[in-house]
Amino acid sequence: GGGGGPKMQFSFGGGGGGPFGGERSGPNLFGQKDPHIMELTKESWKSTIQEDTVRRNVLVVFYSPGCDECDELRDNFQEFAQKFASPGYIQAAALNCGKHGSICKKEDWHSPPGATYYGPGEVVMKHSGGLSYKTLSSWSQRVMADFCMGLSRVSQVQAWIAADDTVPHVIFFSDRKSTPPLLKTLSLEFKGRAALGIVLAGAEASLTERFEVKRRPALLHILDEETLRSVSFDKEFTKEALTRFISRAVGKHRSTAGATLRELTPARFNAGDCASSDGKFCLLLFSIPGKAGAESRDIFRGVAQQLGRDQQPIKVFFVQNAGFMRSFGSLQPGAVLLYRPKRGRFKLFDGDSSNIDAISAFVDSAVGGGAPLPEKLTSAPSWKDEL
């Protein structure tokens, strides 16, 4: 490929017979002494590059055996593998074009050596620069698949959490200006199971202060989207330790998914939460926004946790929209009700709204009693005006 920085000049002995020196077979450049570099065969090419594409994260060096500067290429790629493949950031592989010329040609390496990054899905990036360690390392970090969400403000964090309730949200405070390769790798490996956010150097100081981060790097699992209460990672920043921490976050999220208080927003409603197609019960608190309603939301947070422990199939939300509240009649902020959207029926709680046990007992009685909820909605809830 053309352009793209300084190139190492490689010449191939043997001459004649096409781009691979007559496609003469020669020994592999890497062997058992290179545990972090996979020498690809026709079979492993198929399984590693062609079939396993969902979380694919592989840098492949294509080479022709017997080249004048193969020793230099081997040293450079060995160093790359030691610093990037060994810690688990990326998989390093090599293909001998003398043995597998047809694959090299198909991958558009008619004049090896060269390198290609194979990421998830359709991501394939051909490297057009040199093959020094410095060039390979900086290029691979730039093109690696990255599913981290960049975050710089508190409001951004809260919107990011609210956008997907199905996964835990883990946030990384970095002292760097770009996403470290380890985080990129973890974001790919946990894609669909955990959401990873990153706060780079230069983000608003208020974000660091809100999470009480005293030094970077720092990693936190956010437990509550409103208060941003979190649990911190306190081990060495190795891939193995970070993987364990994020895996525990995934497990905790699955076990407590119904035991958290969330805001019922238009986005959540449109995605199906407490909408007319939702067959689950919704316990709703109509809360005044900001500090004025914070105390009632704290009490409701305790209700959500208690119902989660009791394994009740209840979604617990607070609502800060006057139009939605008016759908249930002339209620006041602070009102609590149990709503069954699919039936269009609800029941207002008329007890002490500061008593967690009383609210939980109200839910148990209404859900376990078998009778339909007494009140019927006359029209579907709409979203107008904050409380």
C-alpha positions in Angstrom: 0.0 0.0 0.0 1.3 3.6 -0.6 2.0 6.5 1.7 1.8 6.7 5.5 5.1 7.3 7.1 8.7 5.9 7.0 9.0 2.4 5.5 11.4 -0.3 6.2 12.8 -1.6 2.9 12.6 -5.3 2.5 14.1 -7.2 -0.4 13.5 -10.9 -1.2 16.1 -13.3 -2.4 15.6 -15.9 -5.0 14.2 -13.5 -7.6 11.8 -14.4 -10.4 8.5 -16.2 -10.3 6.2 -13.5 -8.9 5.8 -11.4 -5.8 6.6 -14.2 -3.3 9.9 -15.1 -5.0 8.2 -17.9 -6.9 6.0 -18.6 -3.8 8.9 -20.8 -2.6 8.2 -22.4 0.7 10.4 -21.5 3.6 10.5 -21.8 7.3 8.1 -19.9 9.5 9.6 -16.7 11.0 8.0 -17.4 14.4 7.8 -20.6 16.3 7.3 -22.2 19.7 9.8 -19.7 21.2 7.3 -17.0 20.4 4.3 -18.0 22.6 2.4 -14.7 22.0 2.5 -14.9 18.2 0.3 -17.4 16.4 1.7 -18.7 13.1 -1.4 -19.1 11.1 -2.2 -22.2 9.0 -5.0 -22.6 6.5 -7.2 -24.0 9.3 -6.3 -21.5 12.0 -6.8 -18.6 9.4 -10.3 -19.9 8.9 -11.1 -20.2 12.6 -9.4 -17.1 13.8 -10.0 -14.6 11.0 -12.9 -15.8 8.9 -15.3 -17.5 11.4 -14.7 -15.9 14.8 -15.5 -12.3 14.0 -17.8 -11.1 16.8 -15.0 -10.2 19.2 -12.1 -10.5 16.7 -9.1 -8.3 17.7 -6.1 -9.6 15.7 -3.1 -7.9 14.1 -1.6 -10.1 11.4 1.8 -9.6 9.9 2.2 -11.1 6.3 5.7 -12.0 5.3 7.7 -13.9 2.7 10.3 -16.3 4.1 14.0 -15.6 3.4 13.7 -11.8 3.1 16.9 -9.8 3.8 15.4 -8.0 6.8 13.3 -10.8 8.2 15.5 -10.7 11.4 14.5 -7.1 12.0 10.8 -7.8 11.3 11.0 -10.7 13.7 12.6 -8.6 16.5 10.0 -5.8 16.0 7.0 -8.1 16.1 8.3 -10.0 19.0 8.6 -6.8 21.0 5.1 -5.8 19.9 3.7 -9.2 21.0 5.5 -9.0 24.3 4.0 -5.6 25.1 0.6 -5.9 23.5 -0.4 -9.6 23.0 1.2 -10.9 26.3 -0.9 -8.5 28.5 -4.0 -9.4 26.4 -4.6 -6.1 24.6 -4.6 -7.7 21.1 -3.9 -11.1 19.5 -0.7 -11.2 17.4 -0.5 -13.5 14.4 1.7 -14.0 11.4 1.2 -15.6 8.0 3.9 -17.2 5.9 3.1 -16.1 2.3 5.6 -18.7 0.9 3.3 -21.4 2.3 0.0 -19.5 2.0 0.4 -17.2 -1.0 -3.2 -17.5 -2.1 -4.4 -16.1 1.2 -1.9 -13.3 1.0 -3.0 -12.3 -2.5 -6.7 -12.5 -1.5 -5.9 -10.1 1.4 -4.2 -7.7 -1.1 -0.7 -8.4 0.1 0.9 -9.0 -3.3 4.3 -7.7 -2.1 4.7 -8.6 1.6 5.7 -7.8 4.3 2.8 -5.9 5.6 0.3 -5.8 8.4 -3.6 -5.9 8.7 -5.8 -5.3 11.7 -8.9 -7.6 11.8 -11.5 -6.2 14.2 -15.0 -7.2 15.0 -17.5 -7.8 12.2 -16.5 -6.1 9.0 -13.6 -4.1 10.4 -10.4 -4.7 8.4 -7.7 -2.1 8.4 -4.6 -2.5 6.1 -1.4 -0.8 7.4 0.4 1.3 4.8 3.3 2.4 7.0 6.5 0.9 8.2 6.9 -2.1 10.4 9.1 -0.9 13.2 7.9 -1.6 16.8 7.1 2.1 17.3 5.0 2.3 14.1 3.1 -0.9 14.7 2.3 -0.1 18.3 1.1 3.5 17.6 -1.0 2.4 14.5 -2.6 -0.6 16.2 -3.6 1.5 19.2 -5.2 4.0 16.8 -7.2 1.5 14.8 -8.2 -1.0 17.5 -12.0 -1.4 18.0 -13.2 0.9 20.7 -16.7 0.6 22.3 -16.0 2.9 25.3 -18.2 6.0 25.7 -16.3 9.2 26.1 -17.7 11.2 29.1 -16.8 14.7 30.3 -19.9 16.0 32.2 -22.2 14.7 35.0 -25.3 15.1 32.8 -23.6 13.0 30.1 -23.0 10.2 32.6 -26.6 10.2 33.7 -27.9 10.2 30.2 -25.5 7.3 29.3 -26.7 5.2 32.2 -30.4 5.9 31.4 -29.9 4.9 27.8 -29.5 1.2 28.6 -30.9 -0.5 31.7 -29.9 -4.0 30.5 -26.2 -3.7 31.4 -24.1 -2.4 34.3 -22.2 0.8 33.8 -18.5 0.9 34.6 -16.5 4.2 34.3 -12.8 4.6 34.0 -11.0 7.8 34.9 -7.8 7.9 32.8 -4.7 10.2 33.2 -4.3 10.0 29.4 -5.7 12.0 26.5 -6.8 8.9 24.5 -8.4 5.6 25.4 -5.8 3.0 26.6 -5.6 -0.2 24.6 -6.6 -2.3 27.6 -9.9 -0.4 27.9 -10.6 -0.8 24.2 -10.1 -4.5 24.5 -12.3 -4.8 27.6 -15.0 -2.7 25.8 -15.0 -5.3 23.0 -14.9 -8.3 25.2 -17.8 -7.1 27.4 -19.8 -5.6 24.5 -23.5 -6.4 25.1 -22.8 -7.4 28.8 -21.4 -4.2 30.3 -21.2 -0.6 29.2 -17.7 1.0 29.6 -17.3 4.8 29.9 -14.1 6.7 29.9 -13.2 10.1 31.4 -10.0 11.3 29.8 -7.5 13.9 31.1 -9.0 17.3 30.5 -12.6 16.5 31.4 -14.6 18.8 33.6 -13.3 18.9 37.2 -16.9 18.7 38.5 -17.1 15.1 37.2 -14.0 13.9 39.1 -15.3 15.7 42.2 -18.8 14.2 41.9 -17.3 10.7 42.0 -14.7 11.7 44.6 -11.9 10.4 42.5 -8.6 11.4 44.2 -6.2 9.9 41.7 -6.1 8.4 38.3 -6.4 5.8 36.9 -9.6 4.8 38.7 -12.4 2.4 37.9 -15.9 2.5 39.3 -19.1 0.5 38.9 -22.0 2.9 39.2 -24.8 1.5 41.3 -27.4 4.4 41.2 -28.0 6.6 38.2 -29.3 9.6 40.2 -26.9 9.7 43.2 -24.1 8.1 41.2 -23.2 6.0 44.2 -20.4 3.6 43.1 -18.1 0.9 44.2 -14.4 1.3 43.4 -11.8 -1.0 41.9 -8.9 -1.3 44.4 -6.6 -3.8 42.8 -3.7 -3.6 40.4 -4.7 -2.5 36.9 -4.1 -5.8 35.1 -6.4 -7.3 32.5 -7.2 -10.3 34.7 -8.1 -8.1 37.7 -10.2 -5.7 35.7 -12.0 -8.6 34.0 -13.0 -10.0 37.4 -14.2 -6.6 38.6 -16.4 -6.0 35.5 -17.6 -9.6 35.5 -18.8 -9.1 39.1 -20.5 -5.9 38.0 -22.4 -7.9 35.4 -23.4 -10.5 38.0 -24.5 -7.9 40.5 -26.6 -6.1 37.8 -28.4 -9.3 36.8 -29.2 -10.1 40.4 -30.4 -6.6 41.4 -31.9 -5.4 38.1 -35.3 -5.0 39.7 -34.0 -3.6 43.0 -33.0 -0.2 41.7 -34.8 3.1 41.5 -34.8 4.7 38.1 -36.4 7.7 36.5 -39.2 7.0 34.1 -38.2 9.1 31.1 -39.8 9.5 27.7 -37.0 7.4 26.3 -37.6 4.6 28.7 -41.4 4.8 28.2 -40.9 4.7 24.4 -38.7 1.7 24.8 -41.5 -0.2 26.6 -41.1 0.6 30.3 -44.6 1.1 31.8 -46.0 1.5 28.3 -49.3 0.0 27.3 -47.6 -3.2 26.1 -45.7 -3.7 29.4 -47.2 -6.7 31.3 -45.3 -6.0 34.6 -46.4 -3.9 37.5 -44.9 -0.4 37.8 -44.6 1.2 41.2 -44.5 5.0 40.6 -43.5 7.9 42.8 -44.4 11.3 41.4 -41.4 13.3 42.6 -40.5 17.0 42.6 -37.2 17.5 40.7 -34.0 18.4 42.5 -33.3 18.6 46.2 -36.9 19.2 47.1 -37.8 15.7 46.1 -34.6 14.0 47.2 -35.9 12.7 50.5 -38.9 10.9 49.0 -36.7 9.4 46.3 -34.3 8.1 49.0 -37.2 6.4 50.7 -38.3 4.9 47.4 -34.8 3.7 46.8 -35.2 1.6 49.9 -38.5 0.3 48.7 -36.9 -0.8 45.5 -34.2 -2.7 47.3 -36.7 -4.4 49.6 -38.9 -5.5 46.7 -35.8 -6.8 45.0 -34.9 -8.9 48.0 -38.5 -10.2 48.1 -38.1 -11.0 44.3 -41.3 -9.2 43.4 -41.7 -8.7 39.6 -42.0 -5.0 40.0 -40.4 -2.1 38.2 -39.8 0.9 40.5 -39.6 4.4 39.0 -39.9 8.0 40.0 -41.7 10.4 37.6 -41.0 14.1 37.2 -43.5 14.9 34.6 -46.8 16.7 35.3 -48.5 15.5 32.1 -47.9 11.9 33.0 -49.2 12.4 36.6 -52.4 14.1 35.3 -53.2 10.9 33.4 -54.0 9.3 36.8 -56.3 12.1 38.0 -55.8 15.0 40.4 -52.7 13.8 42.2 -50.1 15.8 44.2 -46.3 15.5 44.0 -45.3 12.8 46.4 -48.1 10.5 45.4 -47.3 6.8 45.1 -49.3 4.3 43.0 -49.1 0.8 41.6 -49.8 0.7 37.9 -50.4 -2.3 35.5 -49.9 -0.7 32.1 -51.2 -3.6 29.9 -54.5 -3.6 31.8 -54.6 0.2 32.1 -55.4 -0.2 35.8 -53.8 1.3 38.9 -54.2 1.7 42.7 -53.2 4.7 44.8 -51.2 4.2 48.0 -53.0 6.1 50.8 -50.7 5.2 53.7 -47.5 6.8 55.1 -45.2 7.4 52.1 -42.2 7.7 54.4 -42.6 4.1 55.6 -40.8 1.6 53.5 -42.5 -1.4 55.1 -45.9 0.1 54.6 -45.3 0.7 50.8 -43.8 -2.8 50.4 -46.9 -4.3 52.2 -49.2 -2.3 49.9 -47.4 -3.8 46.9 -47.5 -7.4 48.3 -51.2 -7.1 49.0 -52.1 -5.7 45.6 -49.9 -8.0 43.6 -50.6 -11.2 45.6 -54.3 -10.6 46.1 -55.3 -11.7 42.6 -58.0 -9.0 42.2 -57.6 -6.4 39.5 -56.3 -3.0 40.5 -59.4 -0.8 41.3 -58.9 2.3 39.2 -59.0 2.4 35.4 -57.1 4.9 33.2 -59.4 6.9 30.8 -56.5 7.8 28.4 -52.9 6.8 27.8 -50.3 8.7 29.8 -48.7 11.6 27.9 -45.4 13.6 28.5 -45.9 17.3 29.2 -44.4 19.6 31.7 -42.1 18.9 34.6 -43.6 18.7 38.1 
